[in-house]
Amino acid sequence: MNWLMRVSVVTFIISLGAWALIAVWTIVDVNDLLLTWQRIAVVLAVVSGLAMLALLVYRAWDQLGR
């Protein structure tokens, strides 16, 4: 469980960083390519964020059951 949480946190931080970098870097005229990668980064951030939330809820539920 701990390794999955670590992977989710790392993926979340990297994907948000990539999204922010792409969002700020609009000087280059390759908007279609940037939008594609920005969408991928946002999807990864959302999925890893949901995974973290699910793991936290599972851990809290497990602690309450004891």
C-alpha positions as CSV (number, residue, x, y, z in Angstrom):
1,M,0.0,0.0,0.0
2,N,2.8,2.4,0.8
3,W,4.5,2.0,-2.6
4,L,1.2,2.7,-4.3
5,M,0.7,5.9,-2.3
6,R,4.3,7.0,-3.1
7,V,3.8,6.4,-6.8
8,S,0.5,8.3,-6.7
9,V,2.1,11.3,-5.0
10,V,5.1,11.3,-7.4
11,T,2.8,11.0,-10.4
12,F,0.5,13.8,-9.1
13,I,3.4,16.2,-8.5
14,I,5.1,15.4,-11.8
15,S,1.9,15.8,-13.8
16,L,1.0,19.0,-12.1
17,G,4.5,20.3,-12.8
18,A,4.3,19.3,-16.4
19,W,0.9,21.0,-16.7
20,A,2.1,24.2,-15.2
21,L,5.2,24.2,-17.4
22,I,3.2,23.7,-20.5
23,A,0.6,26.3,-19.4
24,V,3.3,28.9,-18.9
25,W,5.3,28.0,-22.0
26,T,3.0,29.4,-24.7
27,I,5.6,31.3,-26.6
28,V,6.4,28.4,-29.0
29,D,3.9,28.0,-31.9
30,V,3.1,24.3,-31.5
31,N,-0.2,24.7,-29.7
32,D,-1.8,21.5,-30.8
33,L,1.1,19.4,-29.5
34,L,1.2,21.4,-26.2
35,L,-2.5,21.0,-25.7
36,T,-2.2,17.2,-26.2
37,W,0.5,16.9,-23.6
38,Q,-1.3,19.3,-21.3
39,R,-4.4,17.2,-21.4
40,I,-2.4,14.1,-20.7
41,A,-0.8,15.8,-17.7
42,V,-4.1,16.9,-16.4
43,V,-5.6,13.4,-16.8
44,L,-2.6,11.9,-14.9
45,A,-3.0,14.5,-12.2
46,V,-6.7,13.7,-11.8
47,V,-6.2,9.9,-11.8
48,S,-3.3,9.9,-9.4
49,G,-5.2,12.4,-7.1
50,L,-8.2,10.1,-7.1
51,A,-5.9,7.2,-6.3
52,M,-4.4,9.1,-3.4
53,L,-7.9,10.0,-2.1
54,A,-9.1,6.4,-2.4
55,L,-6.0,5.1,-0.5
56,L,-6.5,7.7,2.2
57,V,-10.2,6.8,2.6
58,Y,-9.3,3.1,2.7
59,R,-6.7,3.7,5.3
60,A,-9.0,5.8,7.5
61,W,-11.8,3.1,7.1
62,D,-9.3,0.5,8.1
63,Q,-8.2,2.5,11.2
64,L,-11.8,3.0,12.2
65,G,-12.5,-0.7,12.0
66,R,-9.8,-1.5,14.6
